[in-house]
């Protein structure tokens, strides 16, 4: 070798230099953590100050901190003292003292970053540090969880710390439809809720007709638990509130009936990798003959082609017991079979969600269940744009580093891995790959049998309901006791996961269901104690005071889960002590056999999901192990794996029962996963680029509504609209630079009369003699005079109140129609890529012009409607806009509770949470009830009118029925004189829940409200039927809306059709 080559070989390359620098000065995350160490030292030093304090003195620190913040002291300066106070409160209330690494995690969250903390490192406890510090500012802190169970559990669990320090804690749960409770939840210093509920509440707020009805009070600071699941996995599923359309469902059954004549490969081609189905020319000819269509690609037949494509996807891309299950919805109670989506990331059933754009209807037709009608979008937002509204955003998860690039580019969030408190002792073994799935599962069963005999607990990870039930049948055949946790058993999720660490336990889990619940080696004594007491109570055993009846009644009225037993009761403590001794003994045995073993039966598309599964073992320094068993027939390897692996196995003459186990194989699989992750990232990024167009328009519309609701110079807004309309008319009919003889003055005169009621005496020819500027000023002066005359005729105050109602209603209607038009634009714009045009740029350009046109048409409709109002109609509008005395929904509930039948009626309507009844909701302080109930009939109607009750609210007469089923009379005029006095100084009442459907955007979900009226849909007051643009009843389903219902993803690629989720 020459000297030059030797020198070149010995010189460090760019990667070696990077590694060397990192070793010397550390990674950016290491340097940040090092900067945080002085604060850790200060917090530890303050421990001696707060430890001797009484509980009252410790609570008084909160008031002192708030005062100092009010005086201008930054939160960063207050951080060491605040964190030290929280640590002391945690030690006193929960016997939990924050570790030093948890203090670092708290600082990372406070700075608006993502803290990556391994399973069992106490993420929930870490969040209390920044939550408390930021709540001191008084602007509210939102803690975001993935489901109601975790929100309710964490609010109760961590709420002990906050309440000990004098802060208020609230929840916003999807099962609680009462908006007074929601408003109270948001008004607390700290609010726990789900990502879906926060997003839907934002959309609902922006459909309401009174600012006082809003439940949210801003977006100051949020901490997102399991941030990767919410901001990455669910980023392709926009939240959608939608309502029914007039379309029939016959077309889905007709098209499904002809799909059977098509032959795969001959008439259509399936691309599983891209999740697309394409018709061939032969297939098009067959369909045209069967459907009696001359040209399938004629613009008039594009809808038929769309539904054919959806039907093909339903048959060949969406598989039963993997993507969905067919079973009754337990919430409806009618026993009818429905297509229920399975969450691909968690394996949970998503009741109420529906795929969009006819995909769900196509699957229903395929499965021969009742086909439900499609819906139209009323409001929508993506999680990406919702969470970007927060002034500061932090997140926690055990697996985020693989998605660090996306967190940085989309959310401007830096991912910081937090050191573990104890070294990780888990042994992650290389993957083992077999040629066939049959041989793979044979080896899986052999390993499971060996672990079970040795008493080692095993968590088996599968990727679908179908695979989990296959493992279940194989285990049953071998007589191995086990638990199955998949979409069909999601209601037992937390209980099963909590006990998965017991001696010899075998637990089958679909994807990573059960996140948020730690697996404790030896079992969870608290869960076992609660379960035993619940079972004993169900068998008729009575316990005095173990289940306080008032808490159970409060839970029923709130629609919250039943409370668990009183954890201070002697009977509970005795049962807990028994199970604690059992679990400690089992823990010692499990540790001897190597701790929890993770056995993956297939690799997920994302490395992060695999890491989540592995992360269930090795908790807090415990021993553990993990291994994945794969086959070349698995979807990931079949679609994205390297063909060289198959060829190599065949050349080596490997038999089916021989396996490959090498780091090269593991590396090859990870490369396949990286391909999929990159593809998914591009899809999410593409969705965001399209939604950013809508986001700017949404902000403009919602800002207009807020200005109207706050009464911020409504007269000025109307005059702005008048001026804009005048400019549009002059620009259209008297264009600048045109010759006077080319001016279209006849149409200008006709339009001025149509919109403003302005009549000119001059002839069109005479108007052409005037200067363009003079003509514009003259038209503006006449239009303004017409408006001012209307003010005099009706009265300024009455007119402005009426203007607000008209503006809000028409703004909502035009926005709804605009959303539909933008949906259609997005569906068609991808085809322009074939014309060498950038679909995104075309979407932006045309979307902007469509938005301008929508604004102009809306302004015209509002001004035209206002200038044609008569005194009687204006009075009716104004009456609806004026604030009325209100009472809280709790007041009404307490009235009903005073009579026997009322509590039962409310309990029957209570929605049930998906979680087990292990954690009780926080009891609410009772509100004052009125001195007496109104009489049935006219007096009850008057009370309902004064209190602002909706038809779905409990009837105030105390019958226990809904108002609409009891004293409501649609034909009755609004009462003019007071016959019943509501209680003095009534608190605000919440409007009833927004109706319509709730959807997400990857193609899932929607549930219709119980006969919601259009005015209820907008969350607003009464609107005259002859003026309403959403007039008439909305025929809905029989259940109250679930906020996690309904999906409609729109994720079009740059030059191709949208992926299957967007349908």
Secondary structure by P-SEA (a helix, b strand, c coil): ccaaaaaaaacccaaaaaaaaaaacccaaaaaaaaaaaaaaaaaaaccccccccaaaaaaaaaaaaaaaaaccccccaaaaaaaaaaaaaaacccccccaaaaaaaaaaaabbbbbccccccccccaaaaaaaaaccccbbbbbcccaaaaaaaaaaaaaaaaaabbbbbbbccccccaaaaaaaaaccbbbbcaaaaaaaaaaaaacccccccccccccbbbbccccccccccccbbbbbbbbccccaaaaaaaaaacccccccccccccccccbbbbcaaaaaaaaaaacccccccccaaaaaaaaaaaaaacccccccccccccccccccccccccccccccccccccccccccaaaaaaaaaaccbbbbbbbbcccccaaaaaacccbbbbcccccccaaaaaaaaccbbbbbbbbccccccccccbbbcccaaaaaaaaaaaaaaaaaacbbbbbbbccaaaaaaaaaaaaaacccccccccccccaaaaaaaaccccbbbbbbcccccccccccccccaaaaaaaaaaaaaaacccccccccaaaaaaaaaacccccccccccaaaaaaaaaaaaaaaaaaaaaaaaccbbbbbccccccaaaaaaaaaccccccccccbbbbbccccccccccccaaaaaaaaaaccccccccccaaaaaaaaaaaaaaaaaaaaaaaaaaaaaaaaaaaaaaaaaaaaaaaaccaaaaaaaaaaaaaaaaaaaacccccccccccaaaaaaaaaaacccccccccaaaaaaccaaaaaaaaaaaaaaaaaaaaaaccaaaaaaaaaaaaaaaaaaaaaaaaaaaaaaaacccccccccccaaaaaaaaaaaaaaaaaaaaaaaaaaaaaaccaaaaaaaaaaacccccccaaaaaaaaacccaaaaaaaaaccccccccccccccccccccccccccccaaaaaaaaaacccccccccccccccccccccccccccccccccccccccccccccccccbbbbccccbbbbcccccccccccccccccccccccccccccccccccccbbbbbbbccccccccccc
